[in-house]
């Protein structure tokens, strides 16, 4: 049975915003390795549309960015959306009976499936389907925006903490 893992970069005050902070080279390599080791990723529509950036090569990319794109392209992706009618390469659209489809993914696969997108994460948290929460704290205070925990806040138990790169602390929790 797969584990659903919610891991995202966030500010010290708990908000996610990819435009406000970027990973340093060490954290970027960490994300490349993380993505390369996943069984797949489960995306909400908005974050999937942002991540589609990695579907097409860009001449200005560094070798590290090409490595990330290769890892991202190889992994299976499931996109939860009622508004999209199609998705890109190596992706499957999940639009009907979403809860059953997601529970089926969990039952049919082994390894880790990344959960990406705060709204999707909120829905899966409310269903009790998130197995691991990885919070990557950056030394930034946003004062508002999209919160990491958008709804129900489950009781959690800290299982690990570590520093990644110069400025990021990763806290790993499981539901208590």
N, C-alpha and C positions, 0 to 999 in steps of 0.2 A: 504494500500500500504506500502510495506517495505521501510525502509531507508537503503541505502548503506553507511556504515561507514568505512572509512579508518583510522585505528589506529595502529601506529607502534612505536617501540622504535627507536630513532635516536640520532646521535651525535649532539653536539652544532653547528657543521658546516653543518648539514643537510644530513648526510649519514646513511644508514641502514646497519648493519653488526652484525648478532647475535653472532659472535665469539668474538667481541670486548668489549662487555659489557653485563652483565646479571642482571636480576632484583634482588633487595634485597628482603627479606622475605615479606615486606609489599606490594611491587609492585607485587610480585608473587601471593599473595592472591588476589590482585586487579584483575589480569589477570584471575585467576580461577573464580572469581565471574562474571567478564565480559563475559567469554566464557559460563558460565552456564546460563546466561540470554539472550543469542542470539537466534534468530530464526534459524540461521545457519551461515555458512561461505562460502565465494566464494574465491577460491584459484587459483593462477597461478601455473603452474607445479612445478617450483623450490621450492617455499615455501611449497607447499603440500608435496613434497618428504621429505623435512626437518621435517615437522610436523608429518609424518608417524612414527617417533620415538615414539610417544605417543600411537600407536596402540598395542604395545606389552609391557607387564609388565617387569620391570627390578628389580632384587632383591635388588639392592642398593638404590632404591627410598625411599625418605622420605614420611611420610603420606601426606604432602602437594603436593608432586609430584603425588602421587596416586590420590588425589582429582582432580588435574588438568587433569590428564589422563581420569578419569571418566567423567568429564564435557566435555572434547573434544570428547570423543567417542560417547557420547549421542547426540550431535548436528548433524543435517544434514550438509553435505558438498557438494559443487558443485565445480568441478575441471575443469578449462578451459585449455585445451591442445589439440593441433593437433598431438602431438607425442605419448602420452600415449594411450594404447589400453585397459587398465583396471585400476580401482581404488579400494581402500580398502573398509572396512566395513563402512556402513552408508554414502557412498559417491556416487555421480553421476558424470559421465564424460560428459562434455559439449565440443563437438568438431565440431559440424556442426551449421551453422547459429548462431554464438556465440552472436552477438548483439541481435537478436530476442529472444534467449534463456534467456539472462540476463534481458532483458526488461520484459520477461514473469515472471521470478522469482520475480522481483520487484512488478509486478502487482498482482501476485497470493498469496503473503505472507504479513503478518503484522509483526511489530517489527523491530528489527535491524538485518541486515545481514552484517557481517564483511567482508571487502575486504582485502585480504592479498596478497602481492607481488607487488613490484614497477612497473613492466611492465604491469601487469593487471590493476593496479591503474591508470597508465598513459592512457591506452586505455579508461577506464571508465570515467576519467576526461575529456578527449577529447570529449566524447559523452555526457558530462553533467550529468552523472548518479551518481556521488558521492554527497551524501547529507550532510555528516559531515566528517570533518577531525580532528582526534585527534593525536596530535604530542606529544610524550613522550620523552622529552629532557633529556639526560644523560650528566653528566659533563665530556665528553670525546670529544677530537678533533681528527678526523681521517685524515683529510687532503686529502681525496680522497676515492673513492669507488663507491658504488651504491647510487645515490641520492634518497631521499624521493620523490621529484618532478623530475621525469625523463624527462618530456616533457613540455607540456602546463602548465602554472602556472595560474590558475584561480584567479580572484579577490576574496578575502576572507574577511569575517567579523568575528572578535573575539567575541565569545559568552561566554567563560568561561576560567578561569585559576585556577589551583590548584596544590598543592604540594602533591606528593604521595611518601611515604617513606622518607628516609633521603636526597636523591639526585636528584629526578626526578620531573620535572615540566611538567604538562600536559596543553597544550593549545588546546582549542577546537574552531574550525572555521566552518562556513557554507559559501557556495558560496554567494558572494555579489550581 
